[in-house]
């Protein structure tokens, strides 16, 4: 594949745009005035496109742990996923899962926050 080839993302474009919008709004809200937001995009393989949004804001450690879907949840404890911004973040994760993609949130050792979106590519790219 040449570096100038086009890629086609599989799935509902409107839902993907809404997820991207939510991720960018969240990054802007977390960031401080004059802060920096980096957006990276790269093809991982023939099936996935990675979009990574990194900001210099802060995020609650407890919210990050609740957003990891493999973490067992205490159903009696109040959840940060039931209120903003956690509610929007978990809705975006579920939408991406339904569309065949993935959405992960994590914090780098230098405290920057990363939203990593994996988008499925259409099988017949041109």
N, C-alpha and C positions, 0 to 999 in steps of 0.2 A: 504494500500500500504506500503510495507516495505521500509526502508530507502535506500536500495540498488537496488531498482527497476529502470528499464530503462524508459526513456521518449522519445517519438517521437514527433518532432515538425512538424506541418502541414505547407504546403506551399512550395514555390520554394526555395530550399536550397541555390542556388547560389545567389539569391537576398538577402536572409537573411544574408549570409556571407558578401556580399558587404556592407550592412547596418552596420553590426558589425565592419567591417574594417573602414568605415567612422567615426563611433563613437569613435573608439580607436585612430585614427589619430587626430581627432579634440581634444580629451582629451589630447593627447601628445603635440599638438601645443599650447593649452591653458596653460598647466602646465609650471612652472618655472623649471630651472635646479635643479636637486635633489628633485623635487616635488614628490608627491605621487598620484597614481591612484589606486582606489579600484574597484574591480569588484565583484558584488554579484549576485548570482543566486538562485532563490527559486521558488517552485511551489506555485502559489496563490490558485488555486482550480483545479478541474478536467479538466478545459478548458484552463488555462493560465499558462505560465511560465514567471517569471519576471527576466530580466537581468538589473542590475543597475550599471552604470559606474559613479563613482564620482571622480572628480579631484580638485586640489587646484588652478586652473587657474582662469582667469577672463573672463566675457562675458558681452557684452553691454546689459543694461537693455532694451533698445528699441528693440534689436534683440529678446530678450526673449518674449517681449510682442507681437511682430509680429508673432512669432512661435506658439502662442496659437491660434488655429484655430477658437475659438469662439469669438475672438476679431474682431470687425468691422474694416475694412480696408478702408483708404482714398485712392481711386484709383488715385487721382491726385498727391499725395505725393510720392516722391521717396521711394522705399522699400529696406530695408537691405536684403530682401529675393531674390533680383535680382542679388546679387553679393556674392562672397565667404566671410565667410563660411556659411552665411544664405541660399544660394542657395542649397548647398549640404544637409544642415539640413532639409530644406523643402522637397526636393526630397526624402530623407529617410523617412520622415513622411508620404508622399503620398504612397510610396512603401509599407510601413508597413500597412497602412490602406487598400490598395488593397489586401494584403495577409491575412486580417482578424486580424491583430494585431494593436498595438498602439505604438507611440513614443512620449514621452514628455520630455521637457527640463525645468529645473528650478534651482533656486539658493537657497541654504540653508542659514539660518541666519548667519552662520559663513563664508559666501561668497563662499563656495565650490560649484561647478557646477555639477548637476546630469543629466545624460541622462538615462531615464527610458524606457526600451523596454519591451513591453508585447507581447509575442509570443504565437500563438494558438497551442495547443497540438492536436495531432492526436487522434481521438476518440478510437482507438483500441491500446492503449499502452500495452507494454509487459514488 
